[in-house]
Amino acid sequence: MPEGPELHLASRFVNRACSGTVFSGQVEKSAVSKNCDVPFKCDAYLISAVSRGKEVKLTLTPIKEEDGKEDVKSNVAGHENKLPAPMDIIFRFGMSGSFKLTTEEEIPKHAHLKFFTKEEPTQVLCFVDPRRFGSWEVNGTWQLDRGPCVLLEYEKFRSNVLSNLSDKAFDKPICEVLLNQKYFSGIGNYLRAEILFRLKVPPFEKARTVLEPLLHKETTAELTLSKKVKMKLENPDLLELCHLLPMEVINLGGKGYDPEHSDDSSAFQEWLRCYYVDGMQLLRDSNGRTIWFQGSPGPMAPRGSKAPKPKSRRRKAADENGKEASTPKDSESRKGKATLEQQKAPKTPRDRSQKQPRSAKAEAKQDAEVSQTGEGTRRTASRSRKKRAAGPPPLAAAPQESEITNKRPRKSRTKSRKGHQASL
């Protein structure tokens, strides 16, 4: 999910890609989007962007063109041809929002808001959101329930947290409070995991217990600015890491949500020490969000909570980018394929030393007896094995009465021998 660093990268991309580019016409919304229409239409306007926490504001500024030249000054009252008023659009990215600048032929499938350039060939600035959890607000302002940005308003952010520690919000575990945008605007799931891991703070420790020592540090420390900066870099506290780690992500030069480096997330993956790292533990907090950590979870860990099964990083990246993830049907087909391959695999010779079933033992014993007897006994044993393999013989038809009467009784050789011996 895009967090403070990703939205800041998106605003920088818009400013860099759209600098000096004139846009024109109607702002178009996709038919499937449930967000509001953007009632803005102008022959020429510019686009600029700024981020704050998990929000991005796009400003559409109309301009007047005279003799092919652009006059970027604001509209003056009393001007003959009045221009439309500038419009602010507040974007929230949800799970998968981002901005992309493409040609008309290469507009992404999930582009839900489009701004068209005036120059030829026409280019399109698109708000792309495969999961459609993102939103925008026309003529909107920053949400009032969001605190100062951890990136751009650090001093205000720190003061806002430490001056409100008596709020009941800080009765909750620190891992849950870090997602509260009223105090930690811009912090999300991966940042909270990295912050707590690097400080070795249990995720389910009470937030007030973790933050109150910082209030004491704030009132007693009398250091020069240079010493404070040095201490902040060498031994940062939790609030300082809320600013430093997002800045590190921005300076990595590549991340899945950075429109200019959408295919390069290797540096970010190497930067992670806890989030989606093998060997780490994970639990769900009371809001159902997964927290990654190492060591003890803390005294406020939910009881009886089952650890969710972790996804691979590859599947997670596919889900966040809106690509099709592996479905149960696909996994079943792969499982069936593996089973078929196992059936086709050559059989390994059986080890005679291992325990064998009763029928196999009987055959082995019979073979041993056969080896000690003559050729005739060996043939008899062979015929008996063939009969066992062929199964029981079919029932013979009942003999006819004529056959019974004409058939003579066969004398037993044993009886005849006994009679001969008796006569002697």
ZAMARGU-4260 file (C-alpha; in steps of 0.2 Angstrom, whole numbers, plus 5000, padded with zeros to 4 digits):
<rodrens>
0) 5000/5000/5000 | 5007/5017/4996 | 5013/5027/5011 | 5020/5044/5014 | 5036/5041/5004
5) 5027/5034/4989 | 5015/5049/4988 | 5029/5061/4989 | 5038/5052/4975 | 5021/5053/4965
10) 5020/5072/4968 | 5038/5074/4962 | 5035/5064/4947 | 5020/5075/4942 | 5030/5091/4944
15) 5044/5085/4934 | 5035/5076/4920 | 5022/5090/4918 | 5033/5105/4920 | 5030/5118/4906
20) 5017/5105/4898 | 5001/5113/4893 | 4985/5102/4895 | 4968/5105/4887 | 4950/5100/4885
25) 4939/5090/4897 | 4946/5080/4912 | 4939/5062/4908 | 4933/5049/4921 | 4932/5031/4917
30) 4914/5023/4917 | 4918/5010/4930 | 4925/5022/4943 | 4913/5026/4957 | 4922/5042/4961
35) 4914/5059/4957 | 4916/5068/4940 | 4928/5082/4938 | 4919/5097/4930 | 4934/5105/4923
40) 4936/5110/4905 | 4949/5123/4898 | 4958/5127/4882 | 4975/5128/4891 | 4980/5124/4909
45) 4995/5118/4919 | 4996/5104/4932 | 5006/5105/4948 | 5006/5093/4963 | 5011/5093/4982
50) 5010/5079/4995 | 5006/5079/5013 | 5006/5062/5022 | 4995/5050/5013 | 4987/5063/5001
55) 4992/5072/4985 | 4985/5088/4979 | 4984/5091/4960 | 4981/5110/4956 | 4974/5114/4938
60) 4979/5132/4934 | 4971/5139/4918 | 4982/5150/4907 | 4979/5162/4893 | 4987/5159/4876
65) 4991/5174/4865 | 4999/5172/4848 | 5005/5155/4852 | 5013/5161/4868 | 5007/5156/4885
70) 5003/5169/4899 | 5004/5159/4915 | 4998/5174/4926 | 4983/5172/4936 | 4966/5178/4929
75) 4964/5197/4933 | 4947/5204/4937 | 4939/5214/4923 | 4949/5204/4910 | 4939/5203/4894
80) 4940/5184/4892 | 4939/5177/4910 | 4947/5161/4913 | 4940/5147/4924 | 4946/5147/4942
85) 4960/5135/4947 | 4954/5119/4954 | 4962/5108/4967 | 4959/5089/4967 | 4964/5079/4983
90) 4970/5061/4979 | 4971/5047/4991 | 4979/5032/4983 | 4971/5017/4993 | 4980/5001/4990
95) 4987/5003/4972 | 4985/5021/4966 | 4999/5030/4956 | 5001/5043/4942 | 5008/5038/4924
100) 5011/5049/4909 | 5008/5039/4893 | 5003/5042/4875 | 4985/5039/4870 | 4989/5022/4862
105) 4997/5016/4878 | 4984/5022/4891 | 4984/5009/4905 | 4969/4997/4907 | 4965/5004/4925
110) 4967/5023/4921 | 4952/5030/4930 | 4955/5049/4928 | 4964/5056/4912 | 4971/5074/4909
115) 4976/5077/4890 | 4990/5088/4884 | 4987/5101/4870 | 5003/5097/4860 | 5004/5084/4847
120) 5006/5069/4849 | 4994/5070/4863 | 5000/5063/4880 | 4989/5058/4895 | 4992/5060/4913
125) 4983/5046/4921 | 4978/5041/4939 | 4980/5022/4938 | 4971/5012/4952 | 4969/4993/4948
130) 4960/4989/4964 | 4949/5005/4964 | 4952/5008/4983 | 4959/5025/4978 | 4948/5041/4978
135) 4949/5060/4974 | 4939/5075/4980 | 4936/5090/4969 | 4939/5107/4976 | 4945/5098/4992
140) 4957/5102/5006 | 4968/5092/5017 | 4958/5081/5028 | 4956/5089/5045 | 4958/5073/5055
145) 4976/5070/5048 | 4991/5077/5058 | 5006/5086/5051 | 5016/5076/5038 | 5031/5066/5045
150) 5041/5071/5030 | 5038/5089/5027 | 5032/5095/5044 | 5043/5086/5056 | 5044/5098/5070
155) 5025/5101/5070 | 5023/5082/5069 | 5034/5079/5084 | 5025/5093/5094 | 5008/5086/5090
160) 5012/5069/5097 | 5021/5074/5113 | 5008/5087/5117 | 4994/5074/5116 | 5001/5059/5125
165) 4986/5060/5137 | 4974/5056/5123 | 4966/5039/5125 | 4973/5034/5108 | 4989/5031/5116
170) 4982/5018/5128 | 4983/5006/5113 | 4998/4996/5107 | 5012/5006/5099 | 5010/4996/5082
175) 4992/5002/5081 | 4995/5020/5086 | 5008/5021/5072 | 4995/5019/5059 | 4984/5033/5067
180) 4985/5047/5054 | 4979/5060/5066 | 4997/5058/5074 | 5008/5049/5062 | 5002/5055/5045
185) 5012/5046/5032 | 5016/5030/5042 | 5010/5014/5035 | 5012/4995/5038 | 5030/4993/5031
190) 5036/5008/5040 | 5029/5004/5057 | 5037/4987/5056 | 5054/4994/5051 | 5054/5008/5064
195) 5050/4996/5079 | 5062/4983/5073 | 5077/4995/5072 | 5073/5001/5090 | 5070/4984/5096
200) 5053/4990/5103 | 5039/4976/5105 | 5025/4980/5094 | 5012/4977/5107 | 5020/4988/5120
205) 5008/5002/5127 | 5011/5017/5116 | 5012/5029/5130 | 5025/5019/5139 | 5036/5020/5124
210) 5033/5039/5120 | 5034/5046/5138 | 5053/5045/5139 | 5054/5056/5124 | 5044/5069/5133
215) 5056/5069/5147 | 5071/5070/5135 | 5063/5085/5126 | 5062/5095/5142 | 5079/5091/5150
220) 5090/5091/5135 | 5099/5108/5132 | 5110/5105/5117 | 5115/5116/5102 | 5107/5113/5086
225) 5123/5104/5078 | 5123/5092/5093 | 5105/5088/5092 | 5107/5084/5073 | 5122/5073/5077
230) 5112/5064/5091 | 5097/5062/5079 | 5108/5053/5066 | 5118/5042/5078 | 5105/5037/5090
235) 5088/5042/5084 | 5072/5040/5094 | 5055/5033/5088 | 5049/5050/5082 | 5065/5054/5073
240) 5065/5037/5064 | 5047/5042/5058 | 5055/5055/5048 | 5072/5048/5044 | 5066/5031/5037
245) 5054/5038/5025 | 5068/5050/5019 | 5079/5035/5016 | 5065/5027/5005 | 5064/5042/4995
250) 5083/5043/4992 | 5084/5025/4987 | 5081/5029/4968 | 5068/5015/4965 | 5052/5008/4972
255) 5037/4999/4965 | 5026/5015/4967 | 5039/5027/4960 | 5032/5030/4942 | 5050/5032/4935
260) 5056/5016/4943 | 5041/5005/4943 | 5051/4990/4937 | 5065/4992/4949 | 5062/4988/4968
265) 5078/4978/4971 | 5085/4993/4981 | 5070/4994/4992 | 5069/4975/4995 | 5087/4976/5001
270) 5083/4990/5012 | 5070/4981/5022 | 5076/4972/5037 | 5060/4966/5045 | 5044/4968/5034
275) 5042/4952/5023 | 5059/4946/5029 | 5061/4927/5031 | 5063/4922/5049 | 5052/4936/5056
280) 5036/4933/5067 | 5019/4940/5062 | 5003/4944/5071 | 4987/4953/5067 | 4983/4968/5078
285) 4965/4972/5083 | 4962/4981/5067 | 4966/4965/5057 | 4983/4972/5050 | 4998/4961/5050
290) 5013/4967/5060 | 5030/4959/5057 | 5042/4959/5072 | 5056/4949/5080 | 5057/4943/5098
295) 5043/4946/5111 | 5027/4954/5104 | 5024/4963/5120 | 5011/4963/5135 | 4996/4969/5124
300) 4998/4956/5111 | 4980/4948/5107 | 4977/4932/5115 | 4973/4917/5104 | 4977/4926/5088
305) 4983/4915/5074 | 4998/4921/5065 | 4993/4924/5046 | 5002/4914/5033 | 5015/4925/5025
310) 5015/4928/5006 | 5030/4928/4996 | 5037/4945/4991 | 5034/4940/4973 | 5016/4937/4975
315) 5014/4952/4986 | 5021/4964/4973 | 5010/4956/4960 | 4995/4960/4971 | 5000/4978/4974
320) 5003/4981/4956 | 4986/4974/4951 | 4992/4959/4942 | 4983/4943/4943 | 4989/4933/4957
325) 4989/4914/4958 | 4972/4907/4961 | 4966/4891/4970 | 4962/4884/4953 | 4979/4888/4946
330) 4987/4880/4962 | 4976/4864/4959 | 4981/4863/4941 | 4999/4864/4946 | 4996/4851/4960
335) 4988/4839/4947 | 5003/4842/4935 | 5015/4838/4949 | 5005/4822/4953 | 5005/4817/4935
340) 5024/4819/4934 | 5026/4809/4950 | 5016/4795/4942 | 5027/4795/4927 | 5043/4795/4937
345) 5053/4779/4936 | 5051/4767/4950 | 5065/4764/4961 | 5070/4746/4965 | 5063/4740/4982
350) 5075/4737/4996 | 5073/4719/5002 | 5079/4723/5019 | 5064/4734/5022 | 5048/4726/5030
355) 5037/4719/5017 | 5019/4714/5017 | 5013/4696/5021 | 5010/4691/5002 | 5028/4697/4998
360) 5035/4687/5012 | 5026/4671/5007 | 5032/4673/4989 | 5050/4675/4996 | 5048/4660/5006
365) 5041/4650/4992 | 5055/4655/4981 | 5068/4649/4994 | 5059/4632/4994 | 5059/4631/4976
370) 5078/4634/4975 | 5080/4618/4986 | 5069/4607/4976 | 5071/4599/4959 | 5065/4606/4942
375) 5048/4598/4943 | 5044/4607/4959 | 5050/4623/4952 | 5038/4621/4937 | 5024/4617/4949
380) 5028/4633/4960 | 5028/4643/4944 | 5011/4637/4939 | 5004/4641/4956 | 5010/4659/4955
385) 5002/4661/4938 | 4985/4654/4945 | 4986/4666/4959 | 4989/4681/4948 | 4975/4676/4936
390) 4962/4675/4950 | 4950/4661/4955 | 4945/4650/4941 | 4927/4652/4934 | 4913/4641/4940
395) 4912/4625/4930 | 4895/4621/4922 | 4885/4608/4931 | 4889/4590/4923 | 4875/4582/4913
400) 4866/4566/4920 | 4873/4556/4905 | 4891/4561/4910 | 4888/4556/4928 | 4882/4539/4924
405) 4895/4535/4910 | 4910/4541/4921 | 4918/4527/4930 | 4925/4529/4948 | 4944/4530/4948
410) 4953/4519/4960 | 4965/4526/4972 | 4983/4521/4970 | 4985/4522/4988 | 4971/4510/4992
415) 4977/4497/4979 | 4995/4498/4986 | 4988/4494/5004 | 4978/4480/4997 | 4993/4472/4989
420) 5003/4474/5005 | 4989/4465/5015 | 4989/4451/5003 | 5007/4448/5005
</rodrens>
